[in-house]
Amino acid sequence: MAVAVFAVLSVAAAQTQTRPAPEALAKSLQQRYQGIKDFSADFTHNYRGGVLKTQTQERGKVSVKKPSRMHWTYTDPEKKEFVSDGVKIYSYIPQDKQVIVSSVPADDQATTPALFLAGKGDIVRDFSASYVDSTISGALALKLVPRHAEPDYDYLVVTVDPVSLQIRALTTRDKQGGESTLVFTNLKENQGISDKEFAFRIPRGVDVITDGSHN
């Protein structure tokens, strides 16, 4: 038993010695993602409520292209679509028969998790970094606390592959204690995704809500 405990402690100590300082990892991550023009992936979205203790799991596909273009397609259990063409963000839930249209925030106002993936903001400038335990085996989890209080969330946790620095997961902790986690698989980078992927056509027969007003 003592030998087993010593072995575990030795491995943990070795991992601690080999991983970079959290600030250094944040800088490396920022540099790496500055060189990525686009990526696509399958995702699983898990949400655990803070107050109501609810738990949900959704699945879908995502495509991202800099600057600020995103296309999230939720396929299970409910169909949903969120598209940013770089200027406007379109949120469409077919069951509700409405499309909500909003503007993409300016760079210095964009530290929301989704826009973080789209290359908005700066990890080193906008966050203070520290390590937390990773829920994905062999990965590194970096806790990012915004240097200026954010209305929508308390902190992010970015989980990355320690060698390639590919993002494996992104967790958001909200003000009510809820946690939203996106886990990415089949991630492909710099595939030359067409701008057409981020052009949203408003379906017929839906209400369009633009900045709080119905059209």
URDA-V888326 format. One record per backbone hydrogen bond with DSSP energy under -1.0 kcal/mol. CO is the residue of the C=O (numbers start at 1). NH is the residue of the N-H. Records with the same first field share a line. If there is no record, write none. Layout:
CO=NH + NH
//
This chain:
1=5
2=6
3=7
4=8
5=9
6=10
7=11
8=12
9=13
10=14
11=15
12=16
13=17
14=18
15=19
21=25
22=26
23=27
24=28
25=29
26=30
27=31
28=32
29=33
30=34
32=35
37=66
38=190
39=64
40=188
41=62
42=185
43=60
44=183
45=58
46=181
47=56
48=179
54=49
56=47
58=45
59=75 + 76
60=43
61=73
62=41
63=71
64=39
65=69
69=65
70=84
71=63
72=82
73=61
74=80
76=59
80=74
81=92
82=72
83=90
84=70
87=104
88=85
89=102
90=83
91=100
92=81
93=96
97=207
98=93
99=209
100=91
101=211
102=89
106=109
107=110
112=116
113=117
115=120
116=119
118=68
122=126
123=127
126=147
128=145
130=143
136=139
140=160
141=132
142=158
143=130
144=156
145=128
155=173
156=144
157=171
158=142
159=168 + 169
160=140
161=165
166=161
168=184
169=159
170=182
171=157
172=180
173=154
174=177
178=174
179=48
180=172
181=46
182=170
183=44
185=42
188=40
194=197
195=198
196=199
207=99
208=215
209=101
210=213
213=210
//
